[in-house]
Amino acid sequence: MKSMIYYPGFEVKDETWLKFALLYFEELRPIIPYMCVREEQYLSQTAIEVMNNTNLIRPYNPEYEEGNIASIIACEEFEKYLNHPERYLSFFSRSQSLDLVNNWRSPRFQNCRLYEGKFSPVFFDFCLENGLATPFDYGILISNDLAFAYMSFLADVIAKRQEFEMFTDVSKYNTLLEKNDRIICRSQKLHYKIAKTQIEFAIPCRIKDIPMNQIIKLRQNRDFENCRRAYTYEIEKYLKVRDDDPNMSFNSQLKIREEIAKILQSLGIATASLFLSCSSVASLINGSVEPTAAFATAFLDVLSVKEVRAVPQYLKEIRRKTQANRYFGKIRNNVPANCIEGGFE
């Protein structure tokens, strides 16, 4: 899984979603320019705690050229909004009001801070000349509608230049993103939905009821990190296989018997059924024994560790699948005893 540029804000506001991100995502890169003020002034205590104690959040400081390109794109798009607001009502408003432009120009609705470092003077001048923003000490105050639109342009520029994925947990502006071809692709949405559903049904409580400090502690555990990475790899692999075989289940994806059979075949062992029925398979799945050791132990009379290691591609697959199988157990072991039964809300 690639690093993901997160937008529009500096942090994830939904704490339950943030907990899911800690359990599943590799890295979130919120767009935070260089700031000359203490982070306590623009980040919540929860965001600071997650940033300082886990590897999930790594702020991205945008380059000037990225902000300049996004500024030019935004000026061109905003001119269209101003000239024909009636065409963009469905993107910004659920009502049939034609007051989009007046709202954007009203200081009462300019309540979103867009900091310097995210845009160039081109965008600053355009917004002030058209009454779309009010300057403040560290940037401009602009409406939530236009701030989101601008940040989607900036995130897209960064994602393409740095080869990141882009992600937002704000669904209000999905129509706007789809129009600009910046909506998360269907396969990626399916990816997150499957992962979220799997975790939802695997743990005996609502994720919102698990204390944040326990999830942070779990994220810090190296063995959990290995299991999490293996699990996300298998989810991605499953989605590719599922395109060719819609009946394929994720549980089938995690089975290791096929890789075991390939190893035995490549080693010229005819007693595959013996190994597949022995306790070594269970030991592999629960992670209590390494694949190399399991094979060498089961076939001491015909194999050496050196011979088993001669088929690394299959051993690697088995190791990754056994780690993926252990992923949910790691989460369940960290669920409080008094947790309420249920799943995500």
Beta strands, then each sheet from edge to edge (+ up, - down):
strand 1: 4-6
strand 2: 28-30
strand 3: 112-115
strand 4: 133-136
strand 5: 139-142
strand 6: 165-167
sheet 1: 2+ 1+ 6+
sheet 2: 3+ 5- 4+
end
